[in-house]
Amino acid sequence: MAKDKRFERIYVQSMGSMEIWVDKETGVNYLYRQSGYAGGLTVLLDKDGKPVVTPVEE
């Protein structure tokens, strides 16, 4: 198992029901939404429909 975690939570709204996670290897941002016992994860897109990418520090 890797020493560092691959994903990092960078944003939380409404006590954890909506979060943004970043893949630290690719910089791709993901939106996670939770409601009760259900949840979902999807790529966060910009206005042009392209994935939101955070610059990765090497």
DRENPA-3360 file (N, C-alpha, C; in nm, 2 decimals, always signed):
BEGIN
1 = MAKDKRFE = +0.08/-0.12/+0.00/+0.00/+0.00/+0.00/+0.09/+0.12/+0.00 ~ +0.05/+0.22/-0.07/+0.13/+0.35/-0.08/+0.13/+0.42/+0.05 ~ +0.24/+0.49/+0.07/+0.26/+0.57/+0.19/+0.16/+0.69/+0.19 ~ +0.15/+0.76/+0.08/+0.07/+0.87/+0.07/-0.07/+0.84/+0.01 ~ -0.17/+0.90/+0.06/-0.31/+0.88/+0.00/-0.32/+0.95/-0.13 ~ -0.38/+0.88/-0.23/-0.39/+0.93/-0.36/-0.50/+1.04/-0.37 ~ -0.60/+1.04/-0.29/-0.71/+1.14/-0.30/-0.71/+1.23/-0.18 ~ -0.74/+1.35/-0.20/-0.74/+1.45/-0.09/-0.87/+1.53/-0.10;
9 = RIYVQSMG = -0.94/+1.54/+0.01/-1.06/+1.62/+0.02/-1.03/+1.76/+0.03 ~ -1.08/+1.85/-0.06/-1.04/+1.99/-0.06/-1.16/+2.08/-0.02 ~ -1.28/+2.03/-0.02/-1.40/+2.11/+0.01/-1.51/+2.03/+0.07 ~ -1.57/+2.08/+0.17/-1.69/+2.02/+0.23/-1.80/+2.12/+0.25 ~ -1.92/+2.08/+0.22/-2.04/+2.17/+0.23/-2.15/+2.09/+0.31 ~ -2.22/+2.16/+0.39/-2.33/+2.10/+0.46/-2.30/+1.98/+0.54 ~ -2.20/+1.99/+0.63/-2.16/+1.88/+0.72/-2.13/+1.75/+0.65 ~ -2.06/+1.76/+0.54/-2.01/+1.64/+0.47/-2.10/+1.58/+0.37;
17 = SMEIWVDK = -2.22/+1.65/+0.34/-2.31/+1.59/+0.24/-2.26/+1.61/+0.10 ~ -2.18/+1.71/+0.08/-2.12/+1.74/-0.06/-1.97/+1.77/-0.04 ~ -1.89/+1.70/-0.12/-1.75/+1.72/-0.10/-1.68/+1.72/-0.24 ~ -1.56/+1.79/-0.25/-1.48/+1.78/-0.37/-1.35/+1.71/-0.33 ~ -1.31/+1.61/-0.41/-1.19/+1.54/-0.39/-1.10/+1.55/-0.51 ~ -0.97/+1.56/-0.49/-0.87/+1.57/-0.60/-0.78/+1.45/-0.60 ~ -0.77/+1.39/-0.72/-0.67/+1.28/-0.74/-0.53/+1.35/-0.75 ~ -0.45/+1.32/-0.65/-0.32/+1.39/-0.64/-0.22/+1.34/-0.75;
25 = ETGVNYLY = -0.25/+1.24/-0.82/-0.16/+1.19/-0.93/-0.20/+1.26/-1.06 ~ -0.33/+1.28/-1.09/-0.37/+1.34/-1.22/-0.42/+1.48/-1.20 ~ -0.46/+1.52/-1.08/-0.52/+1.66/-1.06/-0.67/+1.67/-1.09 ~ -0.73/+1.56/-1.13/-0.87/+1.56/-1.17/-0.96/+1.58/-1.04 ~ -1.06/+1.66/-1.05/-1.15/+1.69/-0.94/-1.27/+1.61/-0.95 ~ -1.32/+1.56/-0.84/-1.44/+1.47/-0.83/-1.54/+1.53/-0.73 ~ -1.67/+1.53/-0.76/-1.77/+1.57/-0.67/-1.84/+1.45/-0.61 ~ -1.84/+1.45/-0.48/-1.91/+1.34/-0.40/-2.03/+1.40/-0.33;
33 = RQSGYAGG = -2.14/+1.33/-0.35/-2.27/+1.38/-0.28/-2.32/+1.26/-0.20 ~ -2.36/+1.29/-0.08/-2.42/+1.19/+0.01/-2.55/+1.23/+0.06 ~ -2.65/+1.14/+0.07/-2.78/+1.17/+0.12/-2.83/+1.05/+0.19 ~ -2.84/+1.05/+0.32/-2.88/+0.93/+0.39/-2.78/+0.81/+0.37 ~ -2.83/+0.70/+0.33/-2.75/+0.58/+0.30/-2.70/+0.58/+0.16 ~ -2.73/+0.68/+0.08/-2.69/+0.67/-0.06/-2.58/+0.78/-0.09 ~ -2.50/+0.76/-0.19/-2.40/+0.85/-0.23/-2.36/+0.83/-0.37 ~ -2.29/+0.93/-0.43/-2.25/+0.92/-0.57/-2.12/+1.00/-0.59;
41 = LTVLLDKD = -2.04/+0.96/-0.69/-1.92/+1.03/-0.72/-1.91/+1.05/-0.87 ~ -1.88/+1.17/-0.91/-1.86/+1.20/-1.05/-1.75/+1.30/-1.08 ~ -1.70/+1.30/-1.20/-1.60/+1.40/-1.24/-1.66/+1.54/-1.23 ~ -1.59/+1.63/-1.18/-1.64/+1.77/-1.18/-1.60/+1.84/-1.31 ~ -1.70/+1.89/-1.38/-1.68/+1.95/-1.51/-1.68/+2.10/-1.51 ~ -1.61/+2.16/-1.60/-1.61/+2.31/-1.62/-1.73/+2.35/-1.72 ~ -1.74/+2.47/-1.75/-1.85/+2.52/-1.84/-1.84/+2.46/-1.98 ~ -1.72/+2.42/-2.02/-1.71/+2.36/-2.15/-1.72/+2.21/-2.15;
49 = GKPVVTPV = -1.75/+2.15/-2.04/-1.77/+2.00/-2.03/-1.64/+1.93/-2.01 ~ -1.53/+2.00/-1.98/-1.40/+1.93/-1.96/-1.38/+1.91/-1.81 ~ -1.31/+1.81/-1.77/-1.28/+1.79/-1.63/-1.20/+1.91/-1.57 ~ -1.24/+1.94/-1.45/-1.17/+2.04/-1.37/-1.04/+1.97/-1.32 ~ -0.92/+2.04/-1.35/-0.80/+1.98/-1.31/-0.72/+2.08/-1.23 ~ -0.68/+2.04/-1.11/-0.59/+2.12/-1.02/-0.45/+2.08/-1.05 ~ -0.36/+2.19/-1.07/-0.22/+2.16/-1.10/-0.16/+2.07/-0.99 ~ -0.08/+1.97/-1.04/-0.02/+1.87/-0.95/+0.12/+1.91/-0.92;
57 = EE = +0.15/+1.91/-0.79/+0.29/+1.94/-0.74/+0.37/+1.81/-0.75 ~ +0.49/+1.81/-0.81/+0.57/+1.69/-0.82/+0.68/+1.70/-0.73;
% end
